[in-house]
Amino acid sequence: MADTSKIDQLKVLNARMILECPCTLRDTATQAVPGDGNADADILFIGEAPGKNEDEQGIPFVGAAGKFLSEMLDGIGLRREDIYITNVVKYRPPNNRDPLPEEIAACMPWLHEQIKIIEPKMIVTLGRHAMEHFIPGKKISEVHGQAFRRMFPDIGPQVFFALYHPAAALYNGGMRGTLMEDFGKIPLVLKKLESET
């Protein structure tokens, strides 16, 4: 059962940030897409930005990439309800372009507050935009499928696991196998972390 205080804290945070977030993407987006899932999750997935379906429904990862993500979760014995999922940027960039550095920076306090509330055991970054903030100076092609420990002043020590974005596999069939193989390592990393506590 999810911690009701965490659910409430996320609701309060999201309501406040919808009013206060300075990201200029809010001017062109239909609505904010704060996040979805279990507020007490062991694993937090962070993608890039909402797409068209997400912008319409207000829920992250509801399009084709989300379907593939659900398939991969199923493959390691998890469901969407077991995890929490959000994006680096909470508003859809026009025409699904890459989010700009200033847009990412504007939304970052919101994401960091979510991390502090959820207190995940591990954070899975989906795609390079999510990875670059938490694991700077690395190329996703070199570090996908690897875990990193990083310390941030406001969110403390965290374990990050870098993955390609599920959307990449939709455009590049060869990446599908790589992503599924990397995804399969998630339970092993989690088990190792649990054995350390």
C-alpha positions in Angstrom: 0.0 0.0 0.0 1.4 3.4 -1.0 2.3 5.9 1.7 -0.7 8.2 1.7 1.4 11.1 3.1 3.7 10.8 0.0 0.6 10.7 -2.3 -0.6 13.9 -0.6 2.8 15.5 -0.7 3.1 14.9 -4.4 -0.4 16.3 -5.0 0.4 19.4 -3.1 3.8 19.8 -4.9 2.3 19.3 -8.3 -0.6 21.7 -7.7 1.9 24.3 -6.5 4.4 23.8 -9.4 1.6 24.0 -12.0 1.1 27.5 -10.7 4.7 28.4 -10.1 6.9 26.6 -12.6 8.6 29.2 -14.8 9.0 26.9 -17.9 8.0 28.8 -21.0 6.7 25.6 -22.6 3.5 26.0 -20.5 2.5 28.7 -23.0 2.2 26.2 -25.9 1.3 23.0 -24.0 -2.3 21.9 -23.3 -1.5 21.0 -19.7 1.3 20.0 -17.3 2.3 16.3 -17.1 3.7 16.0 -13.6 4.0 12.2 -13.3 2.2 9.0 -12.6 2.4 5.9 -10.5 3.3 4.7 -7.0 4.3 7.5 -4.7 6.2 5.0 -2.6 8.0 3.3 -5.5 11.5 1.7 -5.2 12.2 2.7 -8.9 11.7 6.1 -10.4 11.8 6.4 -14.2 12.6 9.7 -15.7 12.0 10.4 -19.4 12.6 13.4 -21.5 9.4 15.4 -22.1 5.7 14.7 -22.8 4.6 14.0 -26.3 1.3 14.6 -28.1 -0.7 11.8 -26.3 0.8 12.8 -22.9 0.0 16.5 -23.5 -3.6 15.5 -24.2 -4.1 13.1 -21.3 -1.8 14.7 -18.7 -0.1 11.3 -18.0 3.5 10.4 -19.0 4.3 7.5 -21.4 0.8 6.8 -22.7 1.9 6.5 -26.4 3.8 3.9 -28.3 6.9 4.3 -26.2 4.8 3.9 -23.1 3.4 0.7 -24.4 6.9 -0.7 -25.0 7.9 0.5 -21.5 5.0 -1.5 -20.1 6.1 -4.6 -22.0 9.6 -4.3 -20.6 8.3 -3.8 -17.1 6.2 -6.9 -17.5 9.3 -8.8 -18.6 10.9 -8.1 -15.2 7.8 -8.8 -13.2 6.7 -5.2 -12.6 3.6 -3.1 -13.6 3.2 0.6 -14.1 1.5 0.7 -10.7 4.7 -0.5 -9.1 6.9 2.4 -10.3 6.7 6.1 -10.5 7.3 7.7 -13.9 7.9 11.3 -14.9 9.9 13.5 -17.2 12.7 16.0 -17.0 10.4 18.6 -18.6 6.8 18.7 -17.5 5.3 20.3 -20.6 5.3 19.2 -24.2 7.8 21.0 -26.4 6.2 22.2 -29.7 6.3 19.5 -32.4 8.1 17.1 -30.0 11.4 18.9 -30.4 14.2 18.3 -27.9 13.7 20.4 -24.7 16.1 23.3 -24.5 18.6 23.6 -21.6 16.7 26.6 -20.1 13.4 24.6 -20.2 15.1 21.7 -18.4 16.6 24.0 -15.9 13.1 25.7 -15.3 11.5 22.3 -14.6 14.4 20.8 -12.6 13.3 22.0 -9.1 10.0 20.3 -9.6 11.7 17.0 -10.4 14.1 17.2 -7.5 11.2 17.8 -5.1 9.5 14.7 -6.5 12.7 12.7 -5.9 12.8 13.9 -2.3 9.2 12.9 -1.6 9.3 9.5 -3.3 12.8 8.5 -2.0 13.4 5.8 -4.6 16.0 3.2 -4.2 17.1 3.7 -7.8 16.4 6.2 -10.5 16.3 5.0 -14.1 17.0 7.7 -16.7 15.4 7.1 -20.1 17.3 8.9 -22.9 20.2 11.3 -22.9 18.3 14.4 -21.7 17.5 12.7 -18.4 20.9 11.2 -18.1 22.9 14.4 -18.8 21.5 16.2 -15.8 22.3 13.4 -13.4 25.3 11.7 -15.0 27.0 14.7 -16.8 29.9 14.3 -19.1 29.0 10.8 -20.3 27.7 9.6 -23.7 24.6 7.4 -23.5 26.1 5.1 -26.2 28.9 4.3 -23.8 27.1 4.1 -20.4 23.7 2.6 -21.1 22.9 -0.4 -18.9 25.3 0.9 -16.2 24.5 2.2 -12.7 26.2 5.3 -11.1 26.2 6.7 -7.6 25.9 10.5 -7.5 25.5 13.0 -4.7 23.4 16.1 -5.1 23.2 18.8 -2.3 19.4 18.8 -2.2 18.5 15.2 -3.0 21.4 13.5 -1.3 23.1 10.3 -2.6 21.2 8.5 -5.4 21.8 5.5 -7.7 21.1 6.2 -11.4 20.8 3.6 -14.1 21.1 4.8 -17.6 18.9 3.5 -20.4 18.1 4.5 -24.0 14.7 6.1 -24.3 12.0 3.5 -25.3 11.1 5.7 -28.3 14.6 5.1 -29.7 13.7 1.4 -30.1 10.6 2.4 -32.1 12.7 4.2 -34.7 15.6 1.8 -34.6 14.7 -1.9 -34.4 18.3 -2.9 -33.6 18.1 -0.9 -30.4 15.1 -2.9 -29.1 17.2 -5.9 -28.1 19.8 -3.6 -26.4 17.2 -1.8 -24.4 15.5 -5.1 -23.4 18.8 -6.5 -22.3 19.7 -3.4 -20.3 16.2 -3.4 -18.8 16.7 -6.9 -17.6 19.6 -5.8 -15.3 17.2 -3.5 -13.2 16.1 -6.3 -10.8 19.8 -7.3 -10.2 20.8 -3.7 -9.4 17.8 -3.3 -7.1 18.6 -6.5 -5.3 22.2 -5.4 -4.8 21.1 -2.1 -3.4 18.6 -3.8 -1.0 21.4 -6.1 0.2 23.4 -3.1 1.2 20.8 -1.6 3.5 
